[in-house]
Amino acid sequence: MDDTSGDPNVTFPGSDPVITTDGSAGPWISSARSWHLKATASTHLCLAVEISSTGDPYIPPTLEGNTPGWGTGTDLRVVSDNNKAQRNMHLTTVPANSSANVTDWAIVHNSALAKRDVPLKIQIDGVSQRHLSNVRVVSVGVEQPLNLRAKDGSSFVLQGLEPGENRWVALTLQTQGLQDGMSAFVGVDELTGNSVASGFAVGVRSASLRAVMRDNLMAQRAVLVRVESWFEEDHGDSMDKYVESAALSPESFDDFVHKEFLPRLEQRLDKIGLPTASDPFNLKSSFAEVASEKSLPMLLNALSSLLNGVDAQLTRLQLQKGDVADIEQMVRWQKRLYQQQPELKKLTCAEDVVGASTWFLRGRSTRALTNAAYPELLDKVTSCLRAGVKMKGGAFPVTPFEHTSLFALEKEHRNYLLVLAH
């Protein structure tokens, strides 16, 4: 997404940076690009960049509104174009010179226009292999949960993801012997045939106990502010004095975690119904482990796993309300259904849907339109969506798309497309 996507959680004030060259070979550095995360946003983000000039434009299509490597067999737009770059990695800070056991979470998203399986492969480089004693992979989704002990080259498949569907994958890394400043990480690559099309990585980096305490306290603050933003509360400033005092010593850190942070986090999560009965992110066991841990290094590791799990659970709750980053995918999917599905092609309004979809997608790719035009598009195609859904035996309300939220509109739109696709 970018500043035209309409997501209030991530905003990009100002214009894209422009590099002025002097005729030399470079390198040149652009001005800074400002961006802002709302308190409700996750701190785990994927970053994509496009660089273009008159003499060296990037190869279309743009990354905006797309997820690289969605399984077409030819979608290698980041791999094949040095004007595009993607970064999707999260590192957790752990105490140096001790063993660590940390769980982190990633989202695997199907941005294709059809239901598909997603093949994934584990990649661990030689340095990381020396310090990773065990790696476990667990998936959360509609299929039977996957649970495997992984090593370099291990592969697994997430089965039957619908367009726009998310599955969460947990990686638990057990490390040993990481000296101060060292890192160990695990890459998870999405494969298109034998080629890597996309992926993510999670890992740990080691630091002194004081540095790890400070990083962990900042993560505690970020998660708690995010939870409290559900109630339009913002107590981040009031937490700062506690964070400063908690970082003074191991004793003050332990006291703060058990007497201040844990009770407050549990109370706030309970207000939004977490953990759920199924507890897919293992929050109950993570809370229990943190509450009982006495060793400072192990307490820091347990806290990191808890914070990662809470962040993943909150992201899941948000995405269940809809996802503005998927708006263009939904429009492309809609266009394909009315172009290719025999029953829908026969509808007299099918060409109108294709034409309206083309108008929106072309406008988004040229930035003539923002996602603010999405309600106008839905208004253009509502009657034909109604005809298609009813033909498939589905229910369609008399007055659809009444929401003002782009998130809710995307969710409703996707639900109708799922009916049309089956």
C-alpha positions, 0 to 999 in steps of 0.5 A: 500500500502507499499514500493512495491506499486509504489505510489509516494505520499507515500514512505517508505525509509529503511526496515521494523523494526525488534524487537530483543527479550531478552527472557522476556515477554516484551513488546518490542519496535521496531525501528522507521519506516520512511515514507514520504508524498509527498506534493500532498498527503492528510493528511487523511490517513488510517494506517494498520500494520502487525506483524509477527514472526517465532513462531507467524506469521500473518494469510494469506493473507496479508493486502498489496493490500487489504482493510479489510472487503470487504463483503465476509462474512468471511473477518474479517482479522483485527478483527480475527487476533491480528497480524494485526491492522488498524486505520482510524480516523480523528480528527479536533481541535475546541475551548474548551467550545464553540459550534462547527459545523464541516464537515469532509469527508470519502471515502467508497471504494468497494474492492470486485470483484462484484457490491454490496451495502455497509451497514453502521451503526453509532456508538456513545459512551456514552461520545460522545453522551453527547456532540454531539447535532446533527450529519448529514450524506450526501453521494456523488455518483451516487445515490440520495444523502443521507441526514439523521440526525443520532444517535447511531445505525442509519444505511444506505446503499450506493447502487450499488458500482462497483468494485474499485468505491469510494463514499464520505460520509460527517459527520457534527458534532455539539458539545457543552460543550467540555472542554479543552482536551476532544474529541467526535467522530462518528464511521461508521462501515461497516457490514458483516451480523451482524459483523463489518468488517471495518469502519472509525471514524471522530471527534473533540477534544477541545483545547485552542484558541491559540492551535486551531489557530496553528493547523488550520494554519498548516492545511491551509499550508498543503492544500495550498501546496497540491493545489500548487503542482498541478503546481509544485510550492512549496511555503511552506517555504514562508508561514512559516513566515506568519503562525508564525505571524498569530498565535500571536493573534486573530486579526493577525489570522483573518487578515491573513485568510481574506487578505492572505489565502482565496484569495490565495486559491481561485485563486489556486483552480480556476486554476484547475477548482474548485469548479466545477459546481456541487460542490459536496463538497460544497466549494462555500458555505464554502468559503462564510461562512468563508469570512463572519464569524466575531466570532473567534471560529466560523471562526475556525470551518468554516475554518476546514470544508472548509479545509476538503472539499478542501482536499476531492475534491483534493483526488477525482481529484487524484483518477479519474486519477487511483489508484495504491492501486487498482492494485491487486484488478483489477488483482483479478477481471480480474482473476475471470471474466475469470474463472467464466463468461461463455462467457469469459471462452469459449475464448481459451486465458482464461487460459492464463489470469488466469495464468498470473493473478496468477503469478502476485498475487503470486509474489505480496503476496511473495514480489517477484514482485512489482507493477512495474511488472504491465505493463508486466502483462498487456502486457501478457493479452492484446490480450485476453482483446481485444477479451473479450471487442469486444465480449461484444460490447465494443471499444478497441484501436489498441495500448492500455496501452501506458501510463507510469503512473501506475495510468493511466494504472490502470484506463484504465484496470478498464474501460475494466473490467467494460465492461467485467463485464456487 
